């Protein structure tokens, strides 16, 4: 999901005055609606665009449904920049640490190194899932939770996912094309942390992304760059309810 890095803009009411002819012409030339002038990176980069100081939630009542939808999408887009970056950084750390911890587990318990298990983050701890015994789960959990970098990164990722996906005033609900599945998704989620813990683990996320980049629909390989975090969150969005 390639999204420009847009910094949040604090819009405060300006002194009321008539719009000049040059300002009106510049706004028309930009091709942006007043809503878009205040929420898009293009507006921030265009010196001819005048930001609309009335773009607050208290001023939205009279807007059309389409304008409201566009506004909510713009607000959500701005809000999601930070959690996308946080998720990307967290995934990098999780991948690095689980590689080392996984090697240590395989060395001590070769049977578990080959077993089908995964792990999630819930209630402050890493929890193991999969078709292994309860005692084996506890043994692996002790290894995972003993790695503070892995544990902190998992917590950071879940917090980023909550911020990115859970509906709030800063992250309004809207419908859009999912950046991972390319199907229409209603971005209106609640209880995201609990849902993440039940729909799949971090190894599944990393494996799914790896397969996507190695086998894209047009063949060859893809370099995810800094967008792996965003792709992972879009993948989760396709799984949540």
Backbone as JSON, one array per atom type, in Angstrom:
{
  "sequence": "XXXXXXXXXXXXXXXXXXXXXXXXXXXXXXXXXXXXXXXXXXXXXXXXXXXXXXXXXXXXXXXXXXXXXXXXXXXXXXXXXXXXXXXXXXXXXXXXXXXXXXXXXXXXXXXXXXXXXXXXXXXXXXXXXXXXXXXXXXXXXXXXXXXXXXXXXXXXXXXXXXXXXXXXXXXXXXXXXXXXXXXXXXXXXXXXXXXXXXXXXXXXXXXXXXXXXXXXXXXXXXXXXXXXXXXXXXXXXXXXX",
  "N": [[0.86, -1.19, 0.0], [1.18, 1.78, -1.13], [1.71, 4.75, 0.23], [1.92, 8.24, 0.52], [4.1, 9.93, 2.76], [2.53, 11.67, 5.01], [2.38, 14.41, 7.03], [0.52, 15.21, 9.95], [-1.78, 17.88, 9.91], [-2.43, 20.68, 11.72], [-5.24, 22.45, 11.79], [-6.42, 25.64, 12.19], [-9.0, 28.01, 12.83], [-9.12, 30.71, 10.55], [-9.02, 34.31, 10.05], [-12.1, 35.44, 8.95], [-12.73, 36.14, 5.58], [-13.53, 37.31, 2.29], [-13.0, 35.05, -0.46], [-10.35, 35.56, -2.63], [-10.09, 36.38, -6.15], [-7.79, 35.31, -7.3], [-7.11, 33.29, -5.49], [-9.33, 31.61, -5.73], [-9.03, 30.84, -8.37], [-6.61, 29.48, -8.2], [-7.29, 27.36, -6.52], [-9.17, 26.04, -8.09], [-7.54, 25.33, -10.22], [-5.86, 23.5, -9.05], [-7.31, 21.19, -8.91], [-8.34, 19.98, -6.7], [-10.73, 19.21, -4.16], [-12.12, 21.3, -1.5], [-11.94, 19.71, 0.84], [-9.94, 17.89, 0.08], [-7.84, 19.64, -0.24], [-7.02, 20.12, 2.32], [-6.17, 17.67, 3.32], [-4.43, 16.14, 1.79], [-1.21, 15.08, 0.57], [-0.5, 16.28, -1.77], [-1.69, 18.75, -1.62], [-0.19, 19.91, 0.42], [2.21, 20.2, -0.85], [1.72, 21.98, -2.84], [2.01, 25.27, -3.47], [0.04, 26.94, -4.37], [-2.34, 26.17, -3.32], [-4.87, 26.86, -1.04], [-5.28, 26.07, 2.28], [-8.18, 24.8, 3.8], [-9.61, 26.15, 6.55], [-11.85, 25.34, 7.88], [-12.1, 22.64, 8.17], [-13.08, 20.63, 10.27], [-14.45, 18.27, 12.59], [-16.75, 19.31, 13.69], [-17.81, 20.84, 11.73], [-18.9, 19.32, 9.77], [-21.52, 18.52, 9.37], [-23.21, 19.44, 7.34], [-22.25, 18.37, 5.03], [-22.19, 16.43, 2.0], [-22.87, 12.9, 1.58], [-20.87, 11.71, 0.04], [-18.77, 13.57, 0.18], [-18.29, 13.41, 2.92], [-17.41, 10.76, 3.15], [-15.03, 10.91, 1.64], [-13.65, 12.74, 3.18], [-13.36, 11.35, 5.64], [-11.76, 9.25, 4.75], [-9.43, 10.65, 4.08], [-8.69, 11.66, 6.6], [-8.23, 9.23, 7.99], [-6.14, 8.25, 6.43], [-4.05, 10.06, 6.92], [-3.76, 9.59, 9.66], [-2.77, 7.01, 9.72], [-0.11, 6.91, 9.03], [1.99, 6.88, 11.0], [1.48, 4.4, 12.55], [1.9, 2.54, 10.44], [4.64, 2.81, 9.9], [5.64, 2.1, 12.41], [4.79, -0.56, 12.6], [6.28, -1.68, 10.54], [8.95, -1.39, 11.44], [8.78, -2.93, 13.76], [8.21, -5.49, 12.72], [10.59, -6.04, 11.38], [12.34, -6.36, 13.55], [11.09, -8.49, 14.9], [11.34, -10.56, 13.01], [14.12, -10.79, 12.89], [14.8, -11.5, 15.57], [13.22, -13.82, 16.07], [14.41, -15.52, 14.37], [16.91, -16.04, 15.57], [16.09, -17.01, 18.11], [14.57, -19.17, 17.29], [16.54, -20.84, 16.21], [17.94, -21.53, 18.52], [15.94, -22.95, 19.88], [15.59, -25.11, 18.12], [18.07, -26.29, 18.34], [18.1, -27.23, 20.95], [15.73, -28.65, 21.14], [15.09, -30.49, 18.71], [12.79, -31.68, 17.7], [10.76, -29.83, 18.2], [11.67, -27.77, 16.69], [10.97, -28.52, 14.18], [8.29, -28.65, 14.38], [4.83, -27.62, 13.97], [4.17, -24.65, 14.94], [3.18, -21.45, 16.23], [3.18, -17.99, 17.26], [1.61, -15.48, 19.26], [0.77, -12.21, 20.6], [-0.52, -11.41, 23.67], [-2.18, -9.96, 26.39], [0.13, -8.96, 27.56], [2.16, -10.85, 27.18], [4.04, -13.18, 25.14], [2.4, -15.74, 23.43], [2.13, -19.13, 22.67], [0.84, -20.9, 19.91], [-0.69, -23.63, 18.12], [-0.36, -27.09, 16.97], [0.78, -28.61, 19.25], [1.86, -30.03, 22.39], [0.58, -28.92, 25.62], [2.6, -28.63, 27.51], [4.86, -28.37, 25.91], [4.24, -25.99, 24.64], [4.41, -24.2, 26.8], [7.11, -24.42, 27.34], [8.31, -23.38, 25.02], [7.22, -20.8, 25.13], [8.51, -19.75, 27.35], [11.09, -19.46, 26.34], [10.63, -17.61, 24.27], [9.5, -15.36, 25.61], [11.62, -14.74, 27.16], [13.27, -13.27, 25.59], [13.69, -10.06, 25.45], [13.76, -8.1, 23.45], [12.34, -9.26, 21.33], [9.85, -9.61, 22.54], [9.12, -6.95, 23.17], [8.99, -5.88, 20.6], [6.9, -7.34, 19.48], [4.79, -6.44, 21.06], [4.82, -3.74, 20.31], [4.09, -4.01, 17.64], [1.47, -5.01, 17.8], [0.21, -2.86, 19.06], [0.51, -0.97, 17.05], [-1.06, -2.13, 15.07], [-3.57, -1.99, 16.25], [-3.91, 0.79, 16.35], [-3.9, 1.37, 13.63], [-6.04, -0.12, 12.57], [-8.32, -0.13, 14.27], [-11.44, 1.4, 14.72], [-11.88, 4.84, 15.37], [-12.18, 8.28, 16.54], [-10.0, 9.53, 15.37], [-9.43, 7.74, 13.43], [-11.5, 7.18, 11.3], [-14.27, 5.08, 10.27], [-14.48, 3.5, 7.06], [-15.04, 2.41, 3.64], [-12.96, 0.6, 1.41], [-10.57, -0.41, -1.16], [-8.77, -3.22, -0.3], [-5.33, -3.24, 0.45], [-3.86, -5.55, 0.3], [-5.34, -7.84, -0.53], [-6.75, -6.76, -2.58], [-9.48, -6.58, -2.69], [-12.76, -5.31, -1.83], [-13.05, -3.87, 1.33], [-14.55, -3.28, 4.46], [-13.44, -0.95, 6.55], [-13.82, -0.98, 9.58], [-13.32, -1.75, 12.43], [-13.28, -3.36, 15.64], [-12.09, -4.2, 18.97], [-9.49, -5.05, 18.26], [-7.0, -6.03, 19.2], [-7.66, -8.42, 20.57], [-8.75, -9.84, 18.44], [-6.58, -10.13, 16.7], [-4.98, -11.88, 18.13], [-6.34, -14.2, 17.74], [-6.57, -14.82, 15.04], [-4.23, -15.52, 13.78], [-0.62, -15.98, 13.84], [2.65, -14.44, 14.35], [4.62, -15.74, 12.85], [3.11, -16.76, 10.79], [2.27, -14.37, 9.59], [4.74, -13.33, 8.67], [5.55, -15.4, 6.94], [3.47, -15.36, 5.07], [3.77, -12.83, 3.91], [6.34, -13.14, 2.85], [5.91, -15.14, 0.92], [4.23, -13.72, -0.76], [5.87, -11.7, -1.8], [7.8, -13.19, -3.08], [6.38, -14.53, -5.0], [4.76, -12.8, -6.81], [1.78, -11.68, -8.6], [2.49, -11.0, -11.17], [4.75, -12.41, -11.69], [8.3, -13.11, -11.04], [10.1, -11.31, -8.48], [9.39, -9.21, -5.65], [10.42, -6.17, -4.09], [9.78, -5.26, -0.93], [10.51, -2.98, 0.41], [9.92, -0.24, 2.53], [7.35, -0.89, 3.0], [6.42, -3.24, 4.03], [5.36, -3.4, 6.59], [2.94, -1.97, 6.29], [1.68, -3.61, 4.37], [1.39, -5.93, 5.89], [-0.46, -5.11, 7.8], [-2.64, -4.58, 6.2], [-3.09, -7.16, 5.35], [-3.92, -8.3, 7.78], [-6.27, -6.84, 8.07], [-7.86, -8.05, 6.17], [-8.54, -10.35, 7.43], [-9.84, -9.81, 9.8], [-12.94, -9.13, 11.6]],
  "CA": [[0.0, 0.0, 0.0], [2.1, 2.9, -1.23], [1.06, 5.97, 0.67], [2.87, 9.3, 0.8], [4.27, 10.22, 4.18], [1.84, 12.93, 5.19], [2.35, 14.85, 8.41], [-0.76, 15.75, 10.35], [-1.83, 19.34, 9.81], [-3.34, 21.28, 12.68], [-5.93, 23.53, 11.1], [-7.1, 26.53, 13.11], [-9.79, 28.99, 12.08], [-8.46, 31.95, 10.15], [-9.92, 35.45, 9.97], [-13.04, 35.28, 7.83], [-12.65, 37.16, 4.55], [-13.93, 36.75, 1.0], [-11.95, 34.41, -1.25], [-9.95, 36.4, -3.75], [-10.18, 35.74, -7.46], [-6.57, 34.52, -7.54], [-7.2, 32.09, -4.68], [-10.33, 30.75, -6.33], [-8.45, 30.27, -9.59], [-5.59, 28.51, -7.8], [-7.97, 26.18, -6.0], [-9.75, 25.33, -9.24], [-6.43, 24.79, -11.01], [-5.25, 22.37, -8.34], [-8.1, 19.99, -9.11], [-8.66, 19.39, -5.4], [-11.86, 19.76, -3.42], [-11.65, 21.89, -0.24], [-11.54, 18.64, 1.73], [-8.65, 17.35, -0.34], [-6.81, 20.65, -0.03], [-6.55, 20.06, 3.69], [-5.81, 16.34, 3.8], [-3.56, 15.38, 0.91], [0.18, 15.53, 0.45], [-0.42, 17.15, -2.93], [-2.03, 20.1, -1.15], [0.92, 20.42, 1.2], [3.32, 20.49, -1.74], [1.29, 22.95, -3.84], [1.91, 26.59, -2.85], [-1.13, 27.64, -4.86], [-3.54, 25.67, -2.68], [-5.17, 27.44, 0.25], [-5.88, 25.08, 3.15], [-9.5, 25.2, 4.3], [-9.53, 26.12, 8.01], [-13.1, 24.85, 8.46], [-12.15, 21.18, 8.12], [-13.14, 20.0, 11.58], [-15.62, 17.4, 12.69], [-17.94, 20.09, 14.04], [-18.32, 21.54, 10.55], [-19.18, 18.33, 8.73], [-22.92, 18.1, 9.34], [-23.88, 19.81, 6.1], [-21.59, 17.79, 3.86], [-22.84, 15.3, 1.36], [-22.33, 11.6, 1.98], [-19.62, 11.47, -0.68], [-17.75, 14.43, 0.78], [-17.97, 12.87, 4.23], [-16.59, 9.57, 2.94], [-13.7, 11.34, 1.21], [-12.99, 13.37, 4.32], [-12.97, 10.3, 6.57], [-10.64, 8.53, 4.16], [-8.26, 11.49, 4.22], [-8.3, 11.67, 8.01], [-7.66, 7.93, 8.3], [-4.87, 8.12, 5.72], [-3.07, 10.81, 7.7], [-3.58, 8.94, 10.96], [-2.13, 5.7, 9.6], [1.31, 6.97, 8.67], [2.84, 6.46, 12.12], [1.41, 2.96, 12.81], [2.52, 1.78, 9.35], [6.08, 2.83, 10.13], [5.9, 1.33, 13.62], [4.63, -1.97, 12.27], [7.41, -2.1, 9.7], [10.12, -1.52, 12.31], [8.54, -4.06, 14.66], [8.35, -6.74, 11.96], [12.02, -6.26, 11.14], [12.91, -6.87, 14.8], [10.51, -9.81, 15.16], [11.96, -11.51, 12.08], [15.51, -10.98, 13.31], [14.89, -12.19, 16.86], [12.67, -15.16, 16.02], [15.42, -16.34, 13.7], [17.9, -16.49, 16.57], [15.42, -17.83, 19.13], [14.19, -20.42, 16.64], [17.73, -21.69, 16.11], [18.21, -22.06, 19.87], [14.93, -23.96, 20.17], [15.89, -26.28, 17.29], [19.28, -26.93, 18.85], [17.77, -27.93, 22.19], [14.59, -29.55, 20.9], [14.92, -30.62, 17.25], [11.41, -32.04, 17.38], [9.96, -28.6, 18.2], [12.15, -26.95, 15.59], [10.25, -28.94, 12.98], [6.86, -28.7, 14.68], [3.99, -26.55, 13.43], [3.71, -23.76, 16.0], [3.26, -20.02, 15.96], [3.04, -17.25, 18.52], [0.91, -14.21, 19.25], [1.01, -11.39, 21.79], [-1.79, -11.17, 24.34], [-2.13, -9.7, 27.83], [1.49, -8.66, 28.0], [3.11, -11.94, 26.97], [3.99, -13.96, 23.9], [1.7, -16.99, 23.67], [2.35, -20.09, 21.58], [-0.32, -21.61, 19.37], [-0.3, -24.71, 17.21], [-0.69, -28.47, 17.33], [1.79, -29.21, 20.11], [1.32, -30.24, 23.74], [0.56, -27.76, 26.51], [3.91, -28.49, 28.15], [5.78, -27.85, 24.9], [3.9, -24.58, 24.46], [4.97, -23.45, 27.93], [8.57, -24.42, 27.21], [8.65, -22.4, 23.98], [6.85, -19.47, 25.62], [9.58, -19.29, 28.24], [12.19, -19.02, 25.48], [10.22, -16.4, 23.55], [9.33, -14.23, 26.53], [12.93, -14.41, 27.72], [13.93, -12.35, 24.66], [12.97, -8.79, 25.66], [13.63, -7.38, 22.18], [11.24, -9.91, 20.61], [8.61, -9.32, 23.26], [8.81, -5.52, 22.99], [8.63, -5.65, 19.2], [5.56, -7.9, 19.29], [3.87, -5.5, 21.69], [4.77, -2.54, 19.45], [3.34, -4.34, 16.43], [0.04, -5.11, 18.13], [-0.26, -1.49, 19.29], [0.42, -0.33, 15.73], [-2.22, -2.71, 14.38], [-4.76, -1.42, 16.88], [-4.02, 2.18, 15.9], [-4.16, 1.37, 12.18], [-7.26, -0.81, 12.18], [-9.5, 0.05, 15.12], [-12.18, 2.63, 14.43], [-11.84, 5.86, 16.41], [-12.36, 9.61, 15.96], [-8.84, 9.82, 14.53], [-9.36, 6.72, 12.39], [-12.93, 6.92, 11.0], [-14.62, 3.92, 9.44], [-14.73, 3.76, 5.64], [-14.85, 1.26, 2.79], [-11.92, 0.83, 0.4], [-9.9, -1.59, -1.69], [-7.72, -3.7, 0.58], [-4.04, -3.18, -0.21], [-3.22, -6.87, 0.2], [-6.16, -8.76, -1.31], [-7.34, -5.99, -3.68], [-10.93, -6.69, -2.64], [-13.37, -4.25, -1.03], [-13.1, -4.17, 2.76], [-15.09, -2.24, 5.34], [-12.48, -0.68, 7.62], [-14.62, -0.58, 10.74], [-13.0, -2.86, 13.33], [-13.2, -3.15, 17.09], [-11.42, -5.3, 19.68], [-8.46, -5.51, 17.32], [-5.98, -6.83, 19.87], [-8.19, -9.76, 20.8], [-8.92, -10.51, 17.15], [-5.26, -10.5, 16.16], [-4.5, -13.05, 18.87], [-7.09, -15.39, 17.37], [-6.61, -15.08, 13.6], [-2.95, -15.98, 13.22], [0.54, -15.53, 14.58], [3.68, -13.66, 13.66], [5.28, -16.55, 11.83], [2.18, -16.8, 9.65], [2.34, -13.07, 8.91], [6.02, -13.24, 7.97], [5.54, -16.37, 5.84], [2.52, -14.9, 4.06], [4.4, -11.73, 3.2], [7.46, -13.68, 2.08], [5.36, -15.8, -0.27], [3.67, -12.7, -1.64], [6.94, -10.99, -2.49], [8.52, -14.13, -3.94], [5.5, -15.01, -6.07], [3.72, -11.83, -7.16], [0.91, -12.12, -9.69], [3.13, -10.76, -12.47], [5.98, -13.18, -11.75], [9.49, -12.47, -10.5], [10.1, -11.02, -7.05], [9.13, -7.83, -5.29], [11.15, -5.63, -2.94], [8.75, -4.55, -0.17], [10.99, -1.7, 0.93], [9.4, 0.13, 3.84], [5.9, -1.08, 2.99], [6.04, -4.54, 4.55], [4.48, -3.17, 7.72], [1.61, -1.62, 5.78], [1.11, -4.81, 3.76], [0.99, -6.86, 6.95], [-1.68, -4.59, 8.42], [-3.71, -4.81, 5.23], [-3.37, -8.6, 5.42], [-4.75, -8.5, 8.98], [-7.6, -6.27, 7.8], [-8.61, -9.02, 5.37], [-8.89, -11.47, 8.3], [-10.64, -9.38, 10.95], [-14.37, -8.94, 11.4]],
  "C": [[0.89, 1.23, 0.0], [1.38, 4.19, -0.91], [2.11, 7.01, 0.98], [2.94, 9.56, 2.29], [3.74, 11.61, 4.45], [1.84, 13.28, 6.67], [1.0, 15.44, 8.72], [-0.7, 17.26, 10.34], [-2.85, 19.86, 10.81], [-3.95, 22.51, 12.03], [-6.7, 24.37, 12.12], [-7.85, 27.57, 12.32], [-9.01, 30.24, 11.77], [-9.48, 33.07, 10.13], [-10.8, 35.32, 8.74], [-12.89, 36.43, 6.85], [-13.07, 36.53, 3.24], [-12.74, 36.1, 0.29], [-11.63, 35.29, -2.44], [-10.06, 35.63, -5.05], [-8.98, 34.86, -7.73], [-6.59, 33.23, -6.73], [-8.2, 31.11, -5.27], [-9.78, 30.07, -7.58], [-7.42, 29.21, -9.25], [-6.22, 27.23, -7.3], [-8.56, 25.35, -7.13], [-8.66, 24.65, -10.06], [-5.85, 23.54, -10.36], [-6.01, 21.07, -8.57], [-8.51, 19.31, -7.84], [-9.91, 20.02, -4.83], [-11.32, 20.44, -2.17], [-11.21, 20.86, 0.77], [-10.16, 18.12, 1.38], [-7.53, 18.34, -0.15], [-6.22, 20.55, 1.36], [-6.03, 18.73, 4.14], [-4.84, 15.59, 2.91], [-2.15, 15.96, 0.85], [0.33, 16.48, -0.73], [-0.72, 18.59, -2.52], [-0.86, 20.72, -0.4], [2.08, 20.84, 0.31], [2.99, 21.59, -2.76], [1.12, 24.32, -3.2], [0.69, 27.38, -3.29], [-2.43, 27.23, -4.18], [-3.7, 26.31, -1.3], [-5.86, 26.38, 1.11], [-7.18, 25.64, 3.74], [-9.52, 25.04, 5.81], [-10.81, 25.59, 8.65], [-13.19, 23.33, 8.51], [-12.02, 20.58, 9.5], [-14.41, 19.17, 11.64], [-16.89, 18.19, 13.02], [-18.56, 20.78, 12.84], [-18.77, 20.59, 9.45], [-20.66, 18.03, 8.51], [-23.59, 18.34, 7.99], [-23.27, 19.17, 4.86], [-22.39, 16.65, 3.26], [-22.18, 14.02, 1.81], [-20.99, 11.33, 1.3], [-18.49, 12.3, -0.1], [-17.32, 13.89, 2.13], [-17.07, 11.64, 4.1], [-15.17, 9.94, 2.54], [-12.94, 11.97, 2.37], [-12.5, 12.33, 5.31], [-11.77, 9.52, 6.05], [-9.35, 9.33, 4.31], [-7.76, 11.55, 5.65], [-7.63, 10.36, 8.39], [-6.29, 7.75, 7.67], [-3.76, 8.85, 6.47], [-2.73, 10.09, 8.99], [-2.7, 7.69, 10.84], [-0.64, 5.75, 9.27], [2.2, 6.41, 9.79], [2.72, 4.96, 12.43], [1.98, 2.09, 11.7], [4.03, 1.69, 9.55], [6.45, 2.0, 11.35], [5.79, -0.16, 13.36], [5.8, -2.49, 11.45], [8.66, -2.33, 10.54], [9.98, -2.73, 13.22], [8.72, -5.39, 13.95], [9.81, -7.06, 11.68], [12.67, -6.89, 12.38], [12.4, -8.28, 15.09], [11.17, -10.87, 14.27], [13.39, -11.82, 12.5], [15.61, -11.82, 14.57], [14.33, -13.61, 16.8], [13.61, -16.09, 15.25], [16.42, -16.9, 14.68], [17.27, -17.41, 17.61], [15.03, -19.18, 18.54], [15.37, -21.38, 16.5], [18.07, -22.32, 17.46], [17.21, -23.14, 20.24], [15.22, -25.24, 19.4], [17.09, -27.04, 17.82], [18.97, -27.76, 20.1], [16.66, -28.96, 22.01], [14.34, -29.65, 19.4], [13.5, -30.95, 16.84], [10.52, -30.8, 17.31], [10.41, -27.66, 17.08], [11.42, -27.27, 14.3], [8.73, -28.92, 13.16], [6.13, -27.48, 14.11], [3.45, -25.7, 14.58], [3.91, -22.31, 15.58], [3.14, -19.3, 17.29], [2.37, -15.9, 18.28], [1.29, -13.43, 20.5], [-0.34, -11.06, 22.4], [-1.55, -10.99, 25.84], [-0.71, -9.58, 28.34], [2.53, -9.72, 27.77], [2.95, -12.55, 25.59], [3.38, -15.32, 24.23], [1.81, -17.88, 22.44], [1.05, -20.76, 21.2], [0.19, -22.75, 18.48], [-0.62, -26.08, 17.77], [0.47, -29.13, 18.06], [1.21, -29.29, 21.52], [1.38, -28.97, 24.56], [1.92, -27.54, 27.15], [4.94, -27.95, 27.16], [5.51, -26.37, 24.62], [4.52, -23.73, 25.57], [6.48, -23.36, 27.81], [9.01, -23.4, 26.16], [8.35, -20.99, 24.45], [7.92, -18.91, 26.54], [10.77, -18.78, 27.43], [11.84, -17.7, 24.79], [10.15, -15.19, 24.48], [10.64, -13.85, 27.21], [13.73, -13.48, 26.83], [13.17, -11.02, 24.7], [12.78, -8.02, 24.36], [12.47, -7.94, 21.36], [9.9, -9.54, 21.24], [8.18, -7.87, 23.06], [8.36, -5.23, 21.56], [7.23, -6.19, 18.91], [4.5, -6.98, 19.89], [3.71, -4.25, 20.83], [3.96, -2.81, 18.2], [1.84, -4.38, 16.71], [-0.55, -3.73, 18.39], [-0.42, -0.75, 17.97], [-0.8, -0.84, 14.98], [-3.51, -2.15, 14.95], [-4.98, 0.01, 16.39], [-4.43, 2.26, 14.44], [-5.56, 0.88, 11.85], [-8.5, -0.47, 13.0], [-10.14, 1.41, 14.89], [-12.15, 3.57, 15.64], [-12.11, 7.21, 15.75], [-11.22, 9.96, 15.02], [-8.72, 8.85, 13.36], [-10.78, 6.3, 12.02], [-13.12, 5.69, 10.13], [-14.86, 4.35, 8.0], [-14.56, 2.45, 4.88], [-13.83, 1.56, 1.71], [-11.38, -0.49, -0.11], [-8.76, -1.98, -0.75], [-6.4, -3.78, -0.16], [-3.35, -4.51, -0.36], [-4.01, -7.8, -0.71], [-6.76, -8.11, -2.55], [-8.85, -6.18, -3.79], [-11.47, -5.59, -1.73], [-13.49, -4.71, 0.42], [-13.72, -2.99, 3.48], [-14.13, -2.07, 6.51], [-13.24, -0.09, 8.8], [-14.48, -1.68, 11.79], [-12.98, -2.41, 14.79], [-12.52, -4.36, 17.72], [-10.29, -5.91, 18.85], [-7.42, -6.39, 18.0], [-6.44, -8.27, 20.1], [-8.33, -10.53, 19.48], [-7.59, -10.97, 16.58], [-4.76, -11.77, 16.83], [-5.19, -14.33, 18.42], [-7.03, -15.74, 15.89], [-5.29, -15.59, 13.03], [-1.79, -15.38, 13.98], [1.56, -14.82, 13.71], [4.42, -14.46, 12.61], [4.41, -16.65, 10.58], [2.23, -15.49, 8.87], [3.61, -12.98, 8.08], [6.06, -14.19, 6.77], [4.63, -15.92, 4.7], [3.12, -13.77, 3.24], [5.55, -12.22, 2.32], [6.97, -14.35, 0.8], [4.81, -14.79, -1.26], [4.77, -12.04, -2.45], [7.74, -11.9, -3.42], [7.69, -14.55, -5.14], [4.4, -14.0, -6.37], [2.94, -12.29, -8.38], [1.55, -11.94, -11.05], [4.47, -11.49, -12.61], [7.16, -12.43, -11.17], [9.41, -12.31, -8.99], [9.84, -9.54, -6.84], [10.0, -7.43, -4.11], [10.16, -4.8, -2.14], [9.2, -3.2, 0.35], [10.47, -1.44, 2.32], [7.91, -0.15, 3.97], [5.48, -2.46, 3.51], [5.11, -4.4, 5.75], [3.07, -2.86, 7.28], [0.93, -2.83, 5.15], [0.62, -5.79, 4.82], [-0.3, -6.41, 7.62], [-2.88, -4.74, 7.49], [-4.09, -6.3, 5.2], [-4.25, -8.9, 6.64], [-6.16, -7.98, 8.76], [-8.47, -7.24, 7.02], [-9.09, -10.2, 6.22], [-9.85, -11.08, 9.42], [-12.11, -9.22, 10.58], [-14.82, -7.63, 12.04]]
}
